[in-house]
Amino acid sequence: MTKKRLRENYMLKEQRKVESEVFDKETLKSLAKLIKKGIIASVDFPISTGKEANVFSATTPSSEHVAIKIYKIETTPFFRREEYLEGDPRFTKIKKNNKDVIIAFARKEYKNLQICEQAGVHAPKPFYCERNILVMSLIGDQGLPYPTMNVQGPRNADDLEILLQDIKKMYKAGLVHADLSEYNIILGEILYIIDFGQGVVIKHPNAERFLERDVKNILNYFAKFGYKKDFEETMKWTRS
């Protein structure tokens, strides 16, 4: 068998794996609703795969590119994520079964992105949420996403300043990302923060601990490239 044929077989196998993990019966019904409502016209191709969710490039009826994030219902053990829901006043009546927790995370990310949009944080714009599917702006070009920071690394000291400004904007707006790292920062014409499913409001009992962890993660990563800031001073400035 030729290398080309082996590659084609591998890609087909991966595609079937993604489809079986993500496109369960209920998710397909939700996608059909999005198409019927004119939110999207087609789902084009996967641009990011993960244990909890996959992100696809999609096209709207007006031929604009958007991103749809589909949280996996059938294959994801989500109970370990309850700490990000418990204590959040927006989600006090969530049932403990896997499906409801995952659907809550999709709604949670949608609401968190709304907060970011209102606060002027560089993040995807939320368009619609249907069950376990989030529709948002695609940070990229011609349907393809820009790279994440872990792939390319920071470009200059300004990247750190922009990122810290956005963390402060979020905090002032009452939100903490709670999972910030180089893996969920996109390098576009400016930095964009993504993956807000675990984000918590500051009323959450662990919000301050999550904030410190976010800032520490970012400062430690940038320090590897020679861009250093004092943690205590940065935390004081963020909370001011």
C-alpha positions as CSV (number, residue, x, y, z in Angstrom):
1,M,0.0,0.0,0.0
2,T,1.4,3.4,-0.9
3,K,2.1,6.2,1.6
4,K,-0.7,8.3,0.0
5,R,-3.1,5.5,0.5
6,L,-2.0,4.9,4.1
7,R,-2.4,8.6,4.8
8,E,-5.9,8.6,3.3
9,N,-6.9,5.6,5.4
10,Y,-5.6,7.2,8.5
11,M,-7.4,10.5,7.8
12,L,-10.6,8.5,7.2
13,K,-10.2,6.6,10.4
14,E,-9.6,9.8,12.4
15,Q,-12.7,11.4,10.7
16,R,-14.9,8.5,11.7
17,K,-13.5,8.6,15.2
18,V,-14.3,12.3,15.5
19,E,-17.8,11.8,14.1
20,S,-18.5,8.9,16.5
21,E,-17.4,10.9,19.5
22,V,-19.1,14.1,18.7
23,F,-22.1,13.6,16.4
24,D,-24.4,11.6,18.6
25,K,-28.2,11.6,17.7
26,E,-29.1,14.6,20.0
27,T,-26.1,16.7,18.7
28,L,-27.2,16.1,15.1
29,K,-30.7,17.3,16.1
30,S,-29.1,20.4,17.6
31,L,-27.1,21.1,14.4
32,A,-30.2,20.7,12.4
33,K,-31.9,23.3,14.5
34,L,-29.0,25.7,14.0
35,I,-29.3,25.2,10.2
36,K,-33.0,25.7,10.3
37,K,-32.7,28.9,12.3
38,G,-30.1,30.2,9.8
39,I,-27.3,30.4,12.3
40,I,-25.1,28.2,10.2
41,A,-25.4,26.7,6.7
42,S,-22.8,24.0,6.9
43,V,-20.2,22.4,9.2
44,D,-17.0,22.3,7.2
45,F,-14.0,20.6,8.9
46,P,-12.5,20.1,12.4
47,I,-9.9,22.7,13.5
48,S,-9.3,21.6,17.1
49,T,-9.9,18.3,18.9
50,G,-9.8,17.7,22.6
51,K,-11.0,15.4,25.4
52,E,-14.0,17.5,26.3
53,A,-14.9,19.3,23.1
54,N,-14.1,19.6,19.4
55,V,-14.1,22.8,17.4
56,F,-15.2,23.0,13.8
57,S,-15.0,25.6,11.1
58,A,-18.5,26.3,9.8
59,T,-20.1,28.6,7.3
60,T,-23.1,30.9,7.8
61,P,-25.9,31.5,5.2
62,S,-24.1,34.7,4.3
63,S,-20.8,32.8,3.6
64,E,-19.1,34.0,6.7
65,H,-16.7,31.7,8.6
66,V,-17.6,30.9,12.2
67,A,-16.4,28.4,14.8
68,I,-18.7,25.9,16.5
69,K,-17.6,24.2,19.6
70,I,-19.3,20.9,20.3
71,Y,-19.0,19.6,23.9
72,K,-18.9,15.8,23.9
73,I,-21.8,14.2,25.7
74,E,-21.3,10.5,25.0
75,T,-17.6,10.0,25.7
76,T,-16.5,12.6,28.2
77,P,-16.3,12.0,32.0
78,F,-17.2,15.5,33.2
79,F,-17.8,15.0,36.9
80,R,-14.3,16.3,37.8
81,R,-15.4,19.7,36.4
82,E,-18.1,20.2,39.0
83,E,-15.8,22.4,41.0
84,Y,-16.1,25.1,38.3
85,L,-19.9,25.0,38.5
86,E,-20.5,24.6,42.2
87,G,-20.5,28.0,43.8
88,D,-21.4,29.8,40.6
89,P,-24.7,31.6,41.3
90,R,-25.6,31.3,37.6
91,F,-25.8,27.5,37.8
92,T,-27.3,26.6,41.1
93,K,-29.8,24.0,39.8
94,I,-27.7,21.8,37.6
95,K,-28.3,18.1,37.9
96,K,-25.3,15.9,38.5
97,N,-25.7,13.7,35.5
98,N,-23.1,13.9,32.7
99,K,-25.4,15.3,30.1
100,D,-26.6,18.2,32.1
101,V,-23.2,19.1,33.4
102,I,-21.8,19.3,29.8
103,I,-24.8,21.3,28.5
104,A,-24.2,23.7,31.5
105,F,-20.6,24.1,30.4
106,A,-21.6,25.1,26.9
107,R,-24.0,27.7,28.4
108,K,-21.4,28.8,30.8
109,E,-18.8,29.5,28.1
110,Y,-21.4,31.4,26.1
111,K,-22.2,33.6,29.1
112,N,-18.5,34.1,29.9
113,L,-17.8,35.2,26.3
114,Q,-20.7,37.7,26.6
115,I,-19.0,39.2,29.7
116,C,-15.7,39.4,27.7
117,E,-17.4,41.1,24.8
118,Q,-19.0,43.7,27.0
119,A,-15.7,44.3,28.9
120,G,-13.6,44.7,25.7
121,V,-11.6,41.5,26.2
122,H,-9.9,40.1,23.1
123,A,-11.9,36.8,22.8
124,P,-14.2,35.2,20.3
125,K,-17.6,36.8,20.0
126,P,-20.5,34.6,21.1
127,F,-23.3,34.2,18.6
128,Y,-25.5,31.4,19.7
129,C,-25.7,28.4,22.1
130,E,-27.9,25.4,21.4
131,R,-27.7,22.6,24.0
132,N,-24.0,21.4,23.9
133,I,-23.1,23.5,20.8
134,L,-21.5,27.0,21.0
135,V,-21.4,29.2,17.9
136,M,-18.8,32.0,18.0
137,S,-16.5,34.1,15.8
138,L,-13.6,32.2,14.3
139,I,-10.2,33.8,15.1
140,G,-8.4,33.2,11.9
141,D,-8.4,33.8,8.1
142,Q,-10.5,32.2,5.4
143,G,-11.9,29.6,7.8
144,L,-8.5,28.6,9.2
145,P,-7.6,29.4,12.8
146,Y,-4.5,31.4,13.7
147,P,-1.9,29.4,15.7
148,T,-1.9,29.1,19.5
149,M,0.9,30.5,21.6
150,N,2.3,27.1,22.6
151,V,3.1,26.5,18.9
152,Q,4.8,29.8,18.1
153,G,5.7,31.4,21.4
154,P,5.3,35.0,22.4
155,R,6.4,37.6,19.8
156,N,7.4,40.5,22.1
157,A,6.9,42.1,25.5
158,D,3.7,43.8,24.2
159,D,2.0,40.3,24.1
160,L,2.4,40.0,27.8
161,E,1.1,43.5,28.5
162,I,-1.9,42.9,26.3
163,L,-2.7,39.6,28.0
164,L,-2.4,41.1,31.5
165,Q,-4.6,44.0,30.5
166,D,-7.3,41.5,29.4
167,I,-7.0,39.5,32.6
168,K,-7.5,42.7,34.5
169,K,-10.5,43.7,32.3
170,M,-12.1,40.3,33.0
171,Y,-11.5,40.6,36.8
172,K,-13.1,44.1,36.8
173,A,-16.0,42.6,34.9
174,G,-16.4,39.9,37.6
175,L,-14.8,37.0,35.6
176,V,-11.8,34.8,36.0
177,H,-10.7,32.5,33.2
178,A,-9.5,29.7,35.6
179,D,-7.6,27.7,33.0
180,L,-5.3,30.2,31.3
181,S,-2.1,29.0,29.6
182,E,-0.2,29.3,26.4
183,Y,-2.5,26.6,25.0
184,N,-5.6,28.8,24.9
185,I,-4.1,32.0,23.6
186,I,-4.4,32.7,19.9
187,L,-1.8,34.7,18.0
188,G,-3.7,36.9,15.6
189,E,-3.1,40.5,14.8
190,I,-3.4,40.8,18.5
191,L,-3.6,38.1,21.3
192,Y,-7.0,36.4,21.8
193,I,-8.0,34.3,24.8
194,I,-10.1,31.2,24.1
195,D,-11.7,28.3,26.0
196,F,-13.8,30.0,28.7
197,G,-15.8,26.9,29.7
198,Q,-14.1,26.7,33.1
199,G,-14.3,30.5,33.7
200,V,-15.9,31.5,37.0
201,V,-17.5,34.7,38.4
202,I,-15.7,36.4,41.3
203,K,-18.4,35.3,43.6
204,H,-17.2,31.7,43.1
205,P,-15.4,30.5,46.3
206,N,-12.2,29.6,44.4
207,A,-12.1,32.7,42.1
208,E,-9.1,34.3,43.8
209,R,-7.2,31.1,43.8
210,F,-7.9,30.6,40.1
211,L,-6.9,34.1,39.3
212,E,-3.5,33.7,41.0
213,R,-3.0,30.4,39.1
214,D,-3.8,32.1,35.8
215,V,-1.4,35.0,36.4
216,K,1.3,32.6,37.6
217,N,0.9,30.4,34.6
218,I,1.3,33.3,32.2
219,L,4.2,35.0,34.0
220,N,6.1,31.6,34.2
221,Y,5.6,31.0,30.5
222,F,6.7,34.4,29.4
223,A,9.7,34.3,31.7
224,K,11.0,31.4,29.7
225,F,11.4,33.9,26.8
226,G,13.0,36.6,28.9
227,Y,9.8,38.6,29.6
228,K,9.7,38.8,33.3
229,K,7.4,40.5,35.8
230,D,7.0,40.2,39.6
231,F,4.1,38.0,40.6
232,E,3.1,39.9,43.7
233,E,3.2,43.3,42.0
234,T,1.2,42.0,39.1
235,M,-1.4,40.5,41.3
236,K,-1.7,43.8,43.2
237,W,-2.1,45.7,39.9
238,T,-4.7,43.2,38.6
239,R,-6.9,43.6,41.6
240,S,-6.5,47.4,41.7
